[in-house]
Amino acid sequence: MSDLNYTKTGKPQFDTLFPKIRSFLEKDTMDMVIDNEKIRGYRSPDTPSIWLRDHSDMMRGFRFFEKDLTSAVTHFADTQARNGRVFDYFTVKPEKVPCERENWCKYVRVPVEADVEYRFVKATFLAWQATGDDAWMSSLVPALEKALNYAFTHPWRWDENQQLVKRPYTIDSWDFAYTAGSHDWLQFQIDENTFWGIMHGDNSGFYEACQMLAKMLVHTGETAKAKHWSDFAHGLKIRMNEVCWNGRFYTHFVKQTPVEIEGVDEAKQLSFSNPMNINRGVASHKQSVSLLSEYKRRNANGRAFAEWFSIDPPFPDGIFGEEKIVGGAYCNGGIMPLVGGELARAYLEHGFETEGIETLEKYFNLISEKNETYLWYFPDGSASTIDTSTSPDAMPTDGWGSSSMLHGFVEGLVGVQDKMALLQETNLCPRWHAAGVTDAEASVGYECSQASFQYSYRENGDGIELAIQAAKNQSHVHLMIPQDAEVEKVLVNNNSSAFQQSKVQASNYVDFDATVTGGAEIQINFK
């Protein structure tokens, strides 16, 4: 394991989580040669293909150690359609063995999917963030704008009346649609029988993508374009909350085409993009507290070993055309670590630190028994299998969920959040106090560029000491402190710093800014 990424706390659930997840991700790579170009990507756990949604989400984990972060993203850009549409996936390996044997180059776009273009923008941003390759990023900006313009104009993707992204009636952002029996298997196509509606996760994803593009454009000096995309994102956020927020959480699917499904109480269905909406920035703190309280309530009833539901309550068995998609399985109520990682980060950010830490520890215990991790589990905790999965190629090294958990760990508990590129602008928000850790060292870095950020943390009754090492960094520090502590002063390199003390729910925090050139010694003194 590289010394750029580690934690030292004396607690195995924290100190070994990164290497465990890295070991899973290192088994999920795919190397291809297409048009004499070498391409390296990270594959879906259930098919030997580079799916953009899996790859871009997994990038939040593998960007710390992978050297090639650009070739797969470049290939999606190179194969973009003239109208801006982006492929879902590509592969050179037979997928449906043994009936499929052809090792041709295959490119697929699932017509019902409305989320691909925002994932293209996010993959570009995350690759640029780790590499700092401004020239590569700038070369892709026209393709990114083209992708967003496609999503916001094409009649299959954009609802002119509500000014929101729309899609057929799928389970959250999964890739097959409900047909009321008009199709004899999983329906990936759009036709005259399609049931249309607004799915919250598509719109939060495009909100985040627009903001990411705006950041890249600010960096390249294109401030007018950056303002356009930031303003567009703001409007999307307002409209999404007006249409999709039901007072407690985001309604799974706001129907435009009337349809009733017997046995489904849609007012109760909580789908997996809900915590993602928090982390993407569309939910206010008040909304986040409401939403997370709903997850806590559902966890307390004991129907599942964890509240990482794909959707809850599930749809009736088999109504999407596949008999294996029963309640509690796969995307129809299966328990997914990819949801748990999002929940961990959201819990930790919004005053539910105990629940966030419990989530990370629950996952650590889950993967430690057999050193395996799966895309989904049944509510009783048993893992998906070849017999119960819709795919015969489900791997025990799922990178989609494990990288989500690593994201929650690094950004939520370790508390290093890269806001631009190369860890030069960060939010630093360690929450070791909630974990009962008084002495910690942590390092986060990108091996591809050797950019890194390290800190040590020491807590005692009189205050907290932070020592930061970074070549060039501007940090906003948002530090959790003991519940009854009152801050007397903050010293940065022995100079008094302005600070504010605040509450996040019942949790106690101190906020201040620190400029780091090489290193900084910070002392927070309590009264």
SEMIKOL-102318 format. One line per 3 residues: for each residue x, y, z of C-alpha. Coordinates in Angstrom, 3 decimals, always signed. Example, Ala and Ser with C-alpha at 12.3 -4.5 7.8 and 13.67 -1.06 7.14 Angstrom:
REM residues 2
+12.300:-4.500:+7.800  +13.670:-1.060:+7.140
This chain:
REM residues 527
+0.000:+0.000:+0.000  +1.256:+3.464:-0.890  +2.164:+5.726:+1.989
+0.122:+8.486:+0.336  -3.081:+6.965:+1.740  -3.351:+5.711:+5.297
-4.906:+6.259:+8.684  -3.290:+5.437:+12.019  -5.676:+5.407:+14.950
-5.015:+2.089:+16.670  -8.470:+0.852:+15.588  -8.496:-1.815:+12.830
-11.910:-0.801:+11.502  -10.379:+2.521:+10.492  -6.728:+1.663:+9.878
-7.371:-1.299:+7.557  -10.464:-0.076:+5.689  -8.552:+1.657:+2.906
-6.224:-1.296:+2.131  -9.156:-3.727:+2.205  -11.123:-1.660:-0.280
-8.063:-1.070:-2.429  -7.565:-4.847:-2.633  -11.121:-5.206:-3.983
-10.716:-2.428:-6.527  -7.409:-3.791:-7.811  -9.276:-6.946:-8.872
-11.885:-4.969:-10.830  -9.721:-3.554:-13.616  -10.164:-4.126:-17.352
-7.437:-3.409:-19.900  -8.354:-3.201:-23.570  -6.891:-2.102:-26.863
-9.336:-0.354:-29.197  -8.164:+1.386:-32.393  -4.620:+0.686:-31.215
-5.228:+2.766:-28.085  -4.663:+1.265:-24.646  -7.667:+1.788:-22.395
-7.860:+0.996:-18.698  -11.123:+1.028:-16.817  -12.898:-0.418:-13.807
-15.638:-2.888:-14.499  -19.109:-3.458:-13.243  -19.321:-6.257:-10.670
-21.837:-8.171:-12.811  -20.534:-7.890:-16.375  -17.090:-7.646:-18.067
-17.687:-4.156:-19.436  -16.734:-0.574:-18.617  -20.037:+0.965:-17.605
-19.661:+4.733:-17.260  -21.912:+4.874:-14.180  -19.904:+2.217:-12.320
-16.535:+3.543:-13.503  -17.272:+7.159:-12.567  -18.582:+6.239:-9.106
-15.711:+3.828:-8.503  -13.290:+6.591:-9.450  -13.975:+8.118:-6.029
-12.023:+5.131:-4.672  -9.451:+4.159:-7.287  -8.356:+7.741:-8.076
-6.159:+7.574:-4.976  -3.891:+4.858:-6.388  -4.628:+4.353:-10.114
-2.092:+5.854:-12.531  -4.359:+5.925:-15.621  -7.445:+7.985:-14.864
-8.012:+9.433:-18.325  -7.995:+6.763:-21.032  -11.489:+5.366:-20.363
-13.014:+8.841:-20.012  -11.307:+9.922:-23.236  -12.772:+6.901:-25.020
-16.297:+7.811:-23.939  -15.624:+11.302:-25.326  -14.167:+9.943:-28.571
-17.261:+7.808:-29.183  -19.810:+10.502:-28.296  -22.646:+10.889:-30.784
-23.038:+14.030:-32.894  -26.091:+15.067:-30.840  -24.121:+14.799:-27.572
-25.359:+11.397:-26.409  -22.775:+9.240:-24.608  -22.609:+5.453:-24.520
-23.458:+3.566:-21.322  -20.632:+1.071:-21.773  -18.126:-0.565:-24.047
-16.332:-3.923:-23.995  -14.214:-6.278:-26.100  -15.148:-9.388:-24.118
-18.065:-11.770:-24.570  -20.697:-10.841:-21.991  -23.322:-13.602:-22.087
-21.174:-16.718:-21.951  -21.471:-19.435:-23.104  -24.079:-18.324:-25.658
-22.046:-15.276:-26.666  -18.506:-15.985:-27.862  -17.710:-12.963:-30.025
-14.895:-10.746:-28.765  -15.868:-7.819:-30.951  -15.890:-4.188:-29.803
-19.354:-3.544:-28.442  -20.892:-0.183:-27.565  -24.263:+0.108:-25.825
-26.609:+2.919:-24.855  -29.634:+1.796:-22.853  -32.418:+4.053:-24.193
-34.311:+4.393:-20.889  -31.231:+5.740:-19.077  -31.248:+9.487:-18.421
-28.165:+9.723:-16.184  -25.257:+8.877:-18.489  -24.315:+12.404:-19.502
-23.950:+13.736:-15.975  -21.740:+10.788:-15.117  -19.521:+11.686:-18.084
-19.006:+15.177:-16.645  -18.326:+13.783:-13.175  -15.772:+11.268:-14.465
-13.922:+14.065:-16.251  -13.919:+16.257:-13.147  -12.649:+13.497:-10.851
-9.887:+12.539:-13.307  -8.804:+16.180:-13.612  -8.967:+16.598:-9.842
-6.448:+13.795:-9.312  -4.161:+14.396:-12.296  -4.230:+18.182:-12.460
-3.986:+17.789:-16.252  -5.423:+21.128:-17.368  -4.770:+20.556:-21.068
-6.604:+17.210:-21.059  -9.512:+18.678:-19.110  -9.786:+21.682:-21.434
-9.817:+19.406:-24.472  -12.907:+17.628:-23.127  -14.926:+20.717:-22.173
-16.674:+20.980:-25.591  -17.784:+17.342:-25.276  -19.041:+17.966:-21.734
-21.100:+20.962:-22.821  -22.447:+18.988:-25.754  -23.494:+16.167:-23.406
-25.324:+18.535:-21.053  -27.035:+20.343:-23.919  -28.259:+16.963:-25.206
-29.722:+16.115:-21.797  -31.428:+19.499:-21.534  -32.964:+19.527:-25.031
-33.638:+15.990:-26.291  -37.347:+15.022:-26.058  -36.454:+11.668:-24.455
-34.490:+13.399:-21.695  -35.979:+16.840:-21.036  -39.440:+17.888:-19.940
-40.112:+21.349:-21.373  -43.048:+22.078:-19.079  -41.355:+21.311:-15.761
-37.845:+22.128:-16.984  -36.465:+18.947:-15.434  -34.781:+15.781:-16.677
-37.301:+12.983:-17.217  -37.096:+9.224:-17.783  -39.277:+6.116:-18.190
-40.609:+4.441:-15.013  -37.526:+2.634:-13.707  -36.410:+1.711:-10.197
-34.494:+4.887:-9.359  -31.642:+5.066:-11.916  -31.662:+1.371:-12.842
-31.815:+0.498:-16.513  -35.143:-1.215:-17.212  -38.657:+0.186:-17.188
-42.073:-0.855:-15.934  -44.412:-1.771:-18.817  -47.597:-3.073:-17.110
-47.047:-6.331:-18.972  -46.760:-4.856:-22.470  -43.247:-6.285:-22.870
-42.278:-9.895:-22.221  -38.969:-9.304:-20.385  -36.876:-6.425:-19.041
-37.711:-3.319:-21.078  -34.732:-1.188:-22.062  -36.422:+0.578:-24.960
-38.650:+3.632:-25.213  -41.879:+3.045:-27.141  -45.527:+4.071:-27.353
-46.235:+2.281:-24.035  -43.561:+4.121:-22.015  -44.669:+5.581:-18.670
-42.881:+8.925:-18.201  -41.960:+10.810:-15.049  -39.369:+12.741:-13.057
-36.784:+10.849:-10.997  -35.038:+12.979:-8.390  -31.619:+11.338:-8.702
-31.250:+12.272:-12.366  -31.775:+15.928:-11.555  -29.471:+15.998:-8.526
-26.812:+14.320:-10.661  -27.122:+16.978:-13.356  -27.060:+19.704:-10.704
-23.733:+18.387:-9.432  -22.391:+17.961:-12.977  -23.233:+21.552:-13.907
-21.453:+22.795:-10.797  -18.424:+20.631:-11.585  -18.285:+21.971:-15.145
-18.544:+25.507:-13.758  -15.516:+24.846:-11.517  -13.495:+23.563:-14.472
-14.479:+26.612:-16.546  -13.518:+28.982:-13.732  -10.130:+27.283:-13.623
-9.642:+27.804:-17.372  -10.742:+31.436:-17.148  -14.084:+31.032:-18.934
-16.079:+32.835:-16.266  -19.117:+33.708:-18.412  -19.654:+30.069:-19.339
-19.065:+29.058:-15.736  -21.776:+31.457:-14.571  -24.204:+30.062:-17.151
-23.815:+26.505:-15.853  -23.844:+27.512:-12.202  -27.038:+29.540:-12.747
-28.620:+26.645:-14.639  -27.756:+24.305:-11.777  -29.377:+26.666:-9.286
-32.631:+26.693:-11.244  -32.592:+22.906:-11.593  -32.193:+22.557:-7.831
-35.140:+24.849:-7.116  -37.448:+23.085:-9.578  -36.404:+19.616:-8.425
-37.200:+20.444:-4.814  -40.561:+21.925:-5.780  -41.559:+18.826:-7.758
-39.881:+15.901:-5.967  -39.696:+16.743:-2.240  -42.666:+15.237:-0.349
-42.001:+16.811:+3.046  -39.944:+13.909:+4.427  -37.826:+12.684:+1.508
-37.720:+12.714:-2.291  -40.625:+10.948:-3.988  -39.270:+8.032:-5.965
-40.979:+8.768:-9.285  -43.212:+11.755:-9.991  -45.459:+10.374:-12.698
-46.325:+12.262:-15.857  -48.042:+9.303:-17.516  -50.879:+8.034:-15.270
-50.291:+4.481:-14.045  -51.208:+2.569:-10.914  -49.331:-0.512:-9.716
-51.336:-2.791:-7.456  -49.684:-3.337:-4.098  -47.384:-0.295:-4.304
-47.719:+2.594:-1.866  -45.646:+5.128:-3.758  -45.888:+7.687:-0.959
-43.712:+5.404:+1.188  -41.103:+4.306:-1.353  -37.637:+5.521:-0.394
-35.182:+5.017:-3.256  -31.407:+4.929:-3.240  -30.658:+8.334:-4.771
-31.988:+10.045:-1.630  -28.663:+10.149:+0.273  -26.889:+10.942:-2.994
-29.079:+14.036:-3.278  -27.679:+15.186:+0.073  -24.067:+14.671:-0.962
-24.620:+16.325:-4.351  -25.834:+19.465:-2.611  -29.493:+19.778:-3.607
-30.932:+19.083:-0.139  -30.797:+21.756:+2.555  -29.594:+20.829:+6.023
-33.220:+20.753:+7.204  -34.197:+18.426:+4.370  -31.131:+16.267:+5.034
-32.068:+15.879:+8.700  -35.601:+14.851:+7.726  -34.344:+12.369:+5.160
-31.699:+10.841:+7.426  -34.217:+10.565:+10.258  -36.386:+8.545:+7.884
-33.488:+6.151:+7.268  -32.898:+5.869:+11.014  -36.566:+5.070:+11.576
-36.564:+2.352:+8.944  -33.353:+0.906:+10.329  -34.865:+0.740:+13.817
-37.727:-1.525:+12.761  -35.273:-4.385:+12.192  -36.581:-5.573:+8.822
-33.066:-5.537:+7.379  -29.536:-5.804:+8.741  -28.816:-2.307:+7.372
-30.855:+0.581:+6.011  -28.917:+0.668:+2.732  -32.051:-0.086:+0.704
-32.073:+0.098:-3.074  -35.757:+0.883:-2.602  -38.078:+0.457:+0.366
-40.765:-0.831:+0.279  -39.964:-2.896:-2.820  -42.177:-3.465:-5.842
-44.193:-6.711:-6.159  -42.175:-9.726:-7.286  -41.459:-10.005:-10.988
-43.484:-7.050:-12.247  -40.554:-5.707:-14.271  -40.487:-8.873:-16.385
-37.761:-10.877:-14.622  -38.738:-13.484:-12.039  -35.488:-13.051:-10.075
-36.283:-9.403:-9.312  -38.264:-10.126:-6.172  -38.686:-7.988:-3.095
-35.383:-7.800:-1.189  -33.249:-8.723:-4.209  -30.986:-6.597:-6.362
-32.380:-3.147:-7.167  -35.819:-4.115:-5.789  -35.086:-3.766:-2.082
-31.640:-5.353:-1.936  -29.236:-3.909:+0.640  -26.455:-2.079:-1.211
-23.099:-0.859:+0.158  -23.150:+1.797:-2.567  -26.100:+3.315:-0.674
-24.426:+2.753:+2.693  -21.357:+4.761:+1.695  -23.514:+7.692:+0.626
-25.440:+7.434:+3.886  -22.224:+7.352:+5.920  -21.020:+10.601:+4.369
-24.428:+12.261:+4.708  -24.824:+11.129:+8.326  -21.385:+12.466:+9.218
-21.983:+15.815:+7.494  -25.341:+16.549:+9.084  -24.999:+15.870:+12.791
-25.596:+12.096:+12.799  -21.941:+11.251:+13.425  -22.689:+8.165:+15.533
-24.823:+6.673:+12.765  -22.176:+7.466:+10.160  -19.468:+5.705:+12.146
-21.762:+2.751:+12.850  -22.358:+2.455:+9.092  -18.647:+2.299:+8.326
-18.051:-0.206:+11.127  -20.954:-2.372:+9.955  -19.447:-2.514:+6.482
-16.001:-3.300:+7.885  -17.469:-6.247:+9.809  -19.414:-7.374:+6.740
-16.342:-7.572:+4.502  -13.938:-8.888:+7.135  -15.586:-12.261:+7.668
-14.648:-13.670:+4.230  -12.754:-10.746:+2.700  -15.555:-10.415:+0.150
-17.891:-7.622:-0.861  -20.962:-7.816:-3.098  -23.038:-5.340:-5.041
-26.083:-6.241:-2.954  -27.250:-8.403:-0.055  -30.606:-9.762:+1.002
-32.187:-7.996:+3.994  -31.161:-10.918:+6.250  -27.505:-10.256:+5.395
-26.936:-13.167:+3.025  -24.991:-12.276:-0.097  -26.247:-12.354:-3.641
-25.322:-15.498:-5.570  -25.211:-16.670:-9.187  -28.580:-18.348:-8.664
-30.272:-15.303:-7.156  -28.635:-12.665:-9.378  -29.849:-11.535:-12.786
-26.249:-11.856:-13.951  -24.103:-15.040:-13.926  -20.977:-12.971:-13.376
-21.469:-11.383:-9.942  -18.043:-10.816:-8.372  -17.147:-10.901:-4.645
-14.923:-7.830:-5.158  -17.615:-5.254:-5.894  -15.915:-1.923:-6.468
-19.072:+0.142:-6.829  -20.188:-0.240:-3.229  -16.719:-0.474:-1.696
-15.586:+2.765:-3.337  -18.747:+4.452:-2.038  -17.818:+3.339:+1.472
-14.266:+4.616:+0.987  -15.702:+7.939:-0.180  -17.799:+8.152:+2.981
-14.788:+7.271:+5.114  -12.306:+9.699:+3.525  -14.631:+12.678:+3.152
-16.827:+12.058:+6.186  -14.674:+10.670:+9.010  -11.062:+11.327:+7.969
-12.533:+14.560:+6.680  -10.424:+15.484:+3.654  -12.573:+16.890:+0.843
-10.837:+18.100:-2.326  -12.843:+21.070:-3.648  -10.887:+21.765:-6.857
-7.776:+19.852:-7.970  -4.586:+18.362:-6.526  -5.771:+18.904:-2.929
-4.925:+22.594:-3.147  -8.350:+23.727:-1.924  -9.899:+21.517:+0.738
-12.504:+21.265:+3.394  -10.835:+19.650:+6.403  -13.445:+18.154:+8.719
-12.026:+15.358:+10.919  -14.643:+13.765:+13.148  -12.380:+11.523:+15.211
-13.967:+12.801:+18.422  -17.204:+10.997:+17.527  -15.239:+7.782:+16.995
-13.554:+7.962:+20.384  -10.161:+8.575:+18.761  -7.910:+11.103:+20.502
-4.713:+10.468:+18.543  -4.733:+10.016:+14.747  -2.591:+10.420:+11.684
-4.068:+10.500:+8.205  -2.822:+10.939:+4.670  -4.793:+11.328:+1.459
-3.123:+11.582:-1.925  -3.228:+10.845:-5.637  -0.458:+8.538:-6.793
-0.833:+9.637:-10.420  +0.238:+13.201:-9.581  +1.860:+12.671:-6.155
-0.367:+15.425:-4.747  -0.968:+14.752:-1.058  -2.424:+16.116:+2.154
-1.397:+14.784:+5.567  -2.359:+15.708:+9.074  -1.941:+14.585:+12.665
-4.660:+15.058:+15.270  -4.248:+15.174:+19.040  -7.112:+15.791:+21.457
-6.763:+16.427:+25.182  -8.835:+18.114:+27.825  -7.396:+21.529:+27.064
-7.824:+21.540:+23.312  -6.906:+19.952:+19.990  -3.655:+20.094:+18.052
-3.566:+19.730:+14.266  -0.394:+19.538:+12.221  -0.892:+19.724:+8.440
+1.553:+18.894:+5.674  +0.753:+19.967:+2.108  +2.801:+21.590:-0.623
+0.246:+24.305:-1.291  -3.170:+24.340:+0.285  -6.019:+26.564:+1.360
-8.254:+24.788:+3.871  -11.531:+25.610:+5.463  -11.383:+23.692:+8.743
-14.682:+22.418:+10.145  -13.554:+20.492:+13.209  -15.724:+18.471:+15.562
-14.939:+19.222:+19.206  -16.252:+17.838:+22.521  -19.896:+18.486:+23.242
-19.342:+20.884:+26.153  -16.172:+22.548:+24.871  -15.940:+26.306:+24.405
-13.153:+27.565:+22.163  -11.035:+30.342:+23.623  -8.696:+30.875:+20.684
-7.332:+29.318:+17.503  -3.656:+29.669:+16.605  -2.318:+28.941:+13.112
+1.493:+28.901:+13.160  +1.299:+30.810:+16.465  -0.819:+33.548:+14.892
-4.314:+34.155:+16.223  -7.011:+33.184:+13.715  -10.627:+34.279:+13.459
-13.038:+31.436:+14.182  -16.684:+30.625:+14.698  -18.194:+27.987:+16.939
-21.366:+26.343:+15.691  -23.745:+23.448:+16.162  -24.667:+20.822:+13.583
-27.735:+19.378:+15.217  -26.409:+18.655:+18.732  -22.789:+18.307:+17.600
-20.195:+20.952:+18.433  -17.857:+22.373:+15.732  -15.303:+25.109:+15.297
-14.712:+26.712:+11.872  -11.727:+28.695:+10.612  -9.467:+29.023:+7.576
-5.834:+27.992:+7.243  -3.290:+28.662:+4.530  -0.662:+25.935:+4.245
+2.644:+26.173:+2.404  +4.590:+23.068:+3.254  +3.156:+22.782:+6.737
+1.017:+24.396:+9.400  +0.765:+23.947:+13.151  -2.710:+24.601:+14.529
-3.733:+24.851:+18.173  -7.376:+25.025:+19.279  -7.535:+26.025:+22.937
-10.627:+25.430:+25.055  -11.754:+27.691:+27.886
